[in-house]
Amino acid sequence: MRFLRYLFLAVLAIVLVSVALANREIVTLTLFPPAIADLWGRNFSINMPLFIVILIGIVSGLLIGFVWEYFREHKHRSEARKKTQEKKQLEREVKRLKNEKTQGQDEVLALLE
């Protein structure tokens, strides 16, 4: 299993390095289109290699997906937490009732019930 993990990481590293080497051109990223930037009188822009833009896009997509799933599954985690608390409460109640029922009886008879 460890071999497969290292193999996967090696293939992933090779793919990322090849993407980085193939996309080294400098690109300009601007925050707004020129028409909107003219209204404000300033447009925010940055120059960086294309492979960094690609990697930032992948990472931001993953983060957005993780956050989306966290909020989407909140109701399921909440329901599971309530069921777990209810289960613990019922187990405590069963234990208490068994102790009340078997109080004062012989230990052997209490075990049989």
C-alpha positions as CSV (number, residue, x, y, z in Angstrom):
1,M,0.0,0.0,0.0
2,R,2.9,2.3,0.8
3,F,4.3,1.6,-2.6
4,L,1.1,2.7,-4.3
5,R,1.0,5.9,-2.4
6,Y,4.6,6.8,-3.3
7,L,3.9,5.9,-6.9
8,F,0.9,8.1,-7.0
9,L,2.8,11.0,-5.5
10,A,5.7,10.5,-8.0
11,V,3.3,10.6,-10.9
12,L,1.6,13.7,-9.5
13,A,4.9,15.4,-9.0
14,I,5.9,14.6,-12.6
15,V,2.6,15.9,-14.0
16,L,2.9,19.2,-11.9
17,V,6.5,19.8,-12.9
18,S,5.7,19.2,-16.6
19,V,2.8,21.6,-16.4
20,A,5.0,24.1,-14.7
21,L,7.7,23.8,-17.4
22,A,5.3,24.0,-20.3
23,N,3.5,27.1,-18.9
24,R,6.3,29.4,-17.8
25,E,5.1,32.4,-19.8
26,I,4.3,35.5,-17.8
27,V,0.6,36.5,-18.0
28,T,-1.2,39.6,-16.6
29,L,-4.2,39.0,-14.4
30,T,-6.5,41.9,-14.0
31,L,-9.3,42.2,-11.5
32,F,-11.9,44.0,-13.7
33,P,-12.5,44.3,-17.4
34,P,-11.2,47.6,-19.0
35,A,-14.7,49.2,-19.2
36,I,-15.3,48.8,-15.4
37,A,-11.7,49.8,-14.6
38,D,-12.2,53.1,-16.5
39,L,-15.1,53.9,-14.2
40,W,-13.0,53.6,-11.1
41,G,-9.9,55.0,-12.7
42,R,-7.7,52.2,-11.5
43,N,-7.4,48.5,-12.4
44,F,-5.7,46.1,-10.1
45,S,-3.4,43.7,-12.1
46,I,-0.5,41.4,-11.4
47,N,2.1,39.6,-13.6
48,M,2.9,36.0,-12.8
49,P,3.8,32.7,-14.6
50,L,0.8,30.8,-16.1
51,F,1.5,27.6,-14.1
52,I,1.1,29.5,-10.8
53,V,-2.3,30.8,-12.1
54,I,-3.3,27.2,-12.9
55,L,-2.1,25.9,-9.5
56,I,-3.9,28.7,-7.7
57,G,-7.1,27.8,-9.6
58,I,-6.8,24.1,-8.7
59,V,-6.2,24.9,-5.0
60,S,-9.0,27.5,-4.7
61,G,-11.4,25.0,-6.4
62,L,-10.5,22.4,-3.9
63,L,-11.0,24.7,-1.0
64,I,-14.3,26.0,-2.3
65,G,-15.4,22.3,-2.7
66,F,-14.3,21.4,0.8
67,V,-16.2,24.3,2.4
68,W,-19.3,23.7,0.3
69,E,-19.4,20.0,1.4
70,Y,-18.8,21.0,5.0
71,F,-21.9,23.2,5.0
72,R,-23.9,20.8,2.9
73,E,-23.3,17.9,5.3
74,H,-23.9,20.0,8.5
75,K,-27.5,18.7,8.9
76,H,-26.3,15.1,8.6
77,R,-23.6,15.6,11.3
78,S,-26.1,17.4,13.5
79,E,-28.6,14.5,13.2
80,A,-25.9,11.9,13.9
81,R,-24.8,13.9,17.0
82,K,-28.4,13.9,18.3
83,K,-28.8,10.2,17.6
84,T,-25.6,9.4,19.5
85,Q,-26.7,11.5,22.5
86,E,-30.1,9.8,22.5
87,K,-28.4,6.4,22.3
88,K,-26.2,7.2,25.3
89,Q,-29.2,8.4,27.3
90,L,-31.2,5.2,26.5
91,E,-28.2,3.0,27.5
92,R,-27.9,4.8,30.8
93,E,-31.7,4.4,31.4
94,V,-31.5,0.7,30.6
95,K,-28.6,0.2,33.0
96,R,-30.5,2.1,35.7
97,L,-33.6,0.1,35.2
98,K,-31.7,-3.2,35.3
99,N,-30.0,-2.1,38.5
100,E,-33.4,-1.2,40.1
101,K,-35.0,-4.5,39.0
102,T,-32.2,-6.7,40.2
103,Q,-31.5,-4.9,43.4
104,G,-31.7,-7.3,46.4
105,Q,-31.6,-10.4,44.2
106,D,-29.0,-13.1,44.0
107,E,-26.2,-12.3,41.6
108,V,-26.8,-15.5,39.6
109,L,-30.5,-14.7,39.1
110,A,-29.6,-11.1,38.2
111,L,-27.2,-12.3,35.5
112,L,-29.9,-14.6,34.0
113,E,-32.3,-11.7,33.5
